[in-house]
């Protein structure tokens, strides 16, 4: 099979269908001599005659009939498959798998889903919520939502919205007892309820600690 390409088979099918080298050559947009030589080379590699030729007619041999019966439907399937793939260029369709942490799904993706599916109804959208940052390509995802500090160097990044602002909230009694934090790293010294993914770490000062942007909440006393 490695000695053949689709052009050999297309040339054979064209001659078998038209039973005329000139018409087949016009269809293939090649010269008659080039087409004839391609078929002779093909017969030589196969070691059998595929066609009996005269100056007026072309007739398939038994081997040629066998090849036509097997290759003809296969080539039609190949052509249909290629046409189907080409059709994907104009209309987005198929499955789209996105990996994202739960907060990003709630805050960023959720408002986009309905308008997106209304615009592209042939897309089968699959969003996987996962706090751990996985290898997007290795896990079979088409895209992933990441915060800026967690982007891999070889990834192509597109912003999905404006910068997000986080708020630290506490009761007045809590502030009176523990003081008011003035910068993110102050939260490390407060009794907070911290939420962070397994990969959510950043450098604070000279040491590497849990993400200081964790949200801190306490019921009013």
N, C-alpha and C positions, 0 to 999 in steps of 0.2 A: 504493500500500500504506500510505502514511503516514496516509491518511484512515480507516483501519480499525484496529480492535483485536480481541483475541480474543473479546470479548463479542459483537461483531457476528457472528462466525463461529459461536460456540456457540449463539446465538439461532437462526440459520438452520438449523444442524444439528438442533437440538431440534425445530423445526417440521417439517423434512423427515422426521425419523424418526417422529414421532408423528402427523403429518398432522392436527394439531389444535392450535389456538392456546391453548386453555384448558389442556390437559395440558402443553404445552410451557412455558407461563407458570408453572405449578405447579412444574415441574422446575427452571426457572431462578430461581424465587423472586422473580418480578416480576409486575406486573399484566398483564392481557391487552392493555390499551391501550398500555402501555409497550413490550411486546414487538412489537406490531403496528407502532408508530411506528418502532422501531429497524429493522425490516425494510424499511419504506417508505423510510427515510433511506438505507439501504444500497443499495436499488434505484436511488434517485435518483443517488447518487454513481457507481454503476456505469453508469448509463444504459441498463439493460435490466431487464425484469421477470423475477423469479426464481420467482414463484408466481402461480397463478391461484386466487383466493379466492372463495368464496361463503359464505353463512351456514351451510352445512352441510358443506362440504368444502374441502380444500386440495390442490392438485396442482402439482407442479413443472413449470415450462416447460423447454424444451430447454436454456436457459442455466442454469436451476437444477439440472438433472440433471448438466450438465457440472461445475458448481461442487461439487456433492455428491461426484461421483466423484473429484475431485482433492483436495478439502479434507478429506473424511471420513477417509481413511487417515492424512493428515498430522497431523490433530488427535489421532488415536489414538496416533500416535508421540510427539507432544508430551506427552500425558497420561502415557504409560508412562515417558518420560524424567523428568518431574517426580516421579512416584511413586518412581522409582529414586533420585533425588537426595534425596528426603525420607527414604528408608530409611537414608541414611548418617548421619542424626542420632543414631540409637540405637547403632550398632555401628561403631567405628573401622575403616576399610578404605581400600584404595588405597595408592599409593606415598608413602613418607615419606623424603625426601632430607635427610641431615644432613652438614654439612661440619665437620670437626674436625682439629686437628693430631694427628699420630701418637701422641705421649705421652698425649693426652687419650683417644684411642681405647683404648689399652692399659690405662690406669689407671682410667678413669671409665666409658666406654661398654661395654667388653667384658663386665664382670660383669652388665650390665643387659640385654644382648641376648636371651639365652635366656629369662629370665622374661617379658620384654616380648612376644616372639613367641608364647610359650605362652599368654599372656593375650589377645593380639590376633592370632589366626592369619590374619585377612584383611588385615593390613597387610603391604605389600611394602617392607621396610626396605632402604634404600640408604645406606651410610656412605662418604663420600669422604674419604680421608686427604690432607691438603694442609697444608704448613707455612706457606705464605703466607696472610695473612688476606684473603679475598676478600669482595666485596659479596654477602652472603647472598641478598638479594632479586634483584639483577641477574643472578646466576648460576643462579637457579632452584632454590635450596634452600629447604626449609621451616624449617630451624633450623640453628644452628651452635653448636659448643662453643667458648667463649672463656674465657681467664683474666680475672679481674676488671679488670685494668688495661687490657685491650684491648677493652672494650665500647664500641660506638658509643652516643652519647647518646640516639638515638631507638629503641634496641632494648629489648625487654621481656626482662628477665633472671630466670631461675629457677635457684636453686642446685641442683646435682646431687649434692652431698655435702659433707662437712665440709672445712675448710681442709686443704690438703696441706702436708706438711713436706718440705723438701729437706735433704740431708746432703752435706757436703763431706768427702771421704775422701782420705787420703794416708798414705804409709808413714812409719815413725819416722825413717828416714834423710832423707826429704824435709823433714820438719818440722825436723830438726836442721840441715839445710843452708839452708833458705829461711825458717824461722820459721813460727809458727802464725798464720793469719789470725784476726782477732777480729771482723770485720764484713764484710758482703758486698763492699763496695767494695775491700777489701784484695786480693781475687782478681784485680783488674786488674793488679796488680804481680807476679803469680805466673805461672809457665809452665804454664798450664792447657790442657786440651782443652775448649774451649768449644763448646756447642751452643746455637744461638739461631735463631729464625725471622727472616725478612726484616723483619718488623714488630716484633720483640722488642727494643725499646729503652726505657730508662727514664732518669730524671734522677738523677744521683748528684752530690751536692755542688752545684756551680754549672755543671757541664758535662753535655752529653748524650752518653752512651757506651753501648757494648754492655751488654746485661743482665748485671749483676754476679752474678746468681743462677745463672749457668752452673755446671755440675758439673765438678769438678776431680778427676782420677784419675791415679795414677802407679803403675806396678808397683813392688813392694818391691825394694830393691837386694840 
